[in-house]
Structures are given as C-alpha cells and as structure tokens.
Amino acid sequence: MANKYQNKTSQNNRKSGAKFQLDKNGKPMVIGWFHKKGVGLVTLLCVPTGNTGTHVSKKGHEWQNWMVKCKHVDALQESTLSGLYNPTNHTVHISDYNMIVKPSTAGGGWVGNPNS
C-alpha cells in the first residue's frame, strides 16, 4: 500500500522559481533560481541597466535590455549576462543560457527552457 504522504513530498521538491518585485528605489527586478543535476543551485538577479529604454519590435512587442547576474552557488562562480525583459508580463529571456525567467505563473514562477 502506498504512503499517503508520498505525493506531498514530491510536489514540494521544486526545481525552479521566480518572482517580480520592486527594489527600495521603486525600480523593477526579477529574481529567479533553478537547481539542475550536475550544475547545482543557480540564482539569477535581473535588473535594468542605467540607461534602459523600452524598444518596440516590428510585431509590436515591447522589450528592454537588462543585466542578469548569474551565481552558481555550489561552484562559487558568478557571471554577468544580458537579458531581454518584457515589461508586459515581466519575463526575462536569457539567450546565452536559452532560458526564460517567468515570475507570473501560478505557484511562484519558473525558470526554464522556452520550448518546454
């Protein structure tokens, strides 16, 4: 017979998360994290650069160029990347990692591959 608590523990083992918030100066920021086998825990801090302006694509989508600080917690490595922020839904696309940080989903957001 299966343990009735078995499903609860597997649901709580999240592999990624993200949230949108304003910093103490009222500027937007997106914070994300993911855990991957072989890589370990990675945290992402996405913030606008000093002269970030909103651009509009030919299809009418708005985006901004943001700085992404990527920290590999287990390996004690930190890198700075560029990401495209969509102010409409607060998602950040990081092309160097082929990832999306999406805080606006139910359950606390997620970080992952845009094709999954």
N, C-alpha and C positions, 0 to 999 in steps of 0.2 A: 504494500500500500504506500502511495506517495505521501510525503510530508506536506501538510497544508501550508507550511511557511516557505516551501521551496520556491514558489513563484515570486513571492515578495522580495526575496534577496536578489534574485536575478534581475528584477525590474529596477532595483536601486543601484546597480552597478553601471552607471552611465559612463560612456566613453568620451563624451564631449559636452560642452555647454557654452553659452554666450549670453551677454546682457548688454543693453544700451543704457547709458546714464549720462548725466551732465557733471562736469567737474566743478570744483569750487568757484570757478570764474564763469560758469554757465555755458561752457563750450562742450559740444557733444563728444562722446568717446564710446568705443565699443571694446569690450573685454571678452576674450574667448579662451578656451582651453581644450585640449584633447589629449588622450592617452592612447598610444599605439604600441603594439608589441614590437620590440627591437629598437624603438625610438624613446619610449618612456613618456613622461609628462612634459607637455609643451604649453606654455602660456603665451597669449597674444594680446598686446595692447595697441589698439588702433586709435590714432588721434590725428586731427587736421594739422597740416603744416602752417607756418606763419602766414603765408600769402595764398591760402587755399581759396579758390573761387569755384563757383558752380559752372559746369560746362553742360551743354546740351548736344546730344548726338543727332545725327540726321533722322533717326527714328523718333526723336522727341524724349529720349531717356536722359534724366539728369544724373550727373556724377561729379565727384570731387576726388582729387588726388590726395591720399592720406599716407602718413607714415605708420608702419607696423613694426613694433618691437617684438621680436620673437625670442623667447627664452626657453632653451632646453634645460629643464630643471635638473634632470638626472646627470647630464653631461657637463653642467655648469657653463654652457655656451650661450652667447647672446648675439643676435644679428638684427640689423635694421633693413626692412624691406619696404617696397612701395605697394600700396593697395588702392583699389578704386572703390569709393564709398558711394552708395546710392542713398541720398537723403530721403527718398520717398518711403523706403521700407527698412532703412538702417542696416543694410547688408554691406559687407566689405568683401571684395573679390581680390584674392592674393594670387596673382598669376604665377609667381615663382614657385609656389607650392601647389598650384592648381586646386585651391581651396576657397570655400566661401564661409564667412563667419556670419551666421544669420541669427540674431537675437530675438526676432519677432515670431518664433514658433512656440507652440504650446509646450509646456514642460521645461522652460528655461533656455530655449535656443539650442543651436548645434553648430559644430564646425565640421566640415567635410568636403568631399568631392562634389562639384556641382552636377555631375552626371549620375549620382546615386540617389 
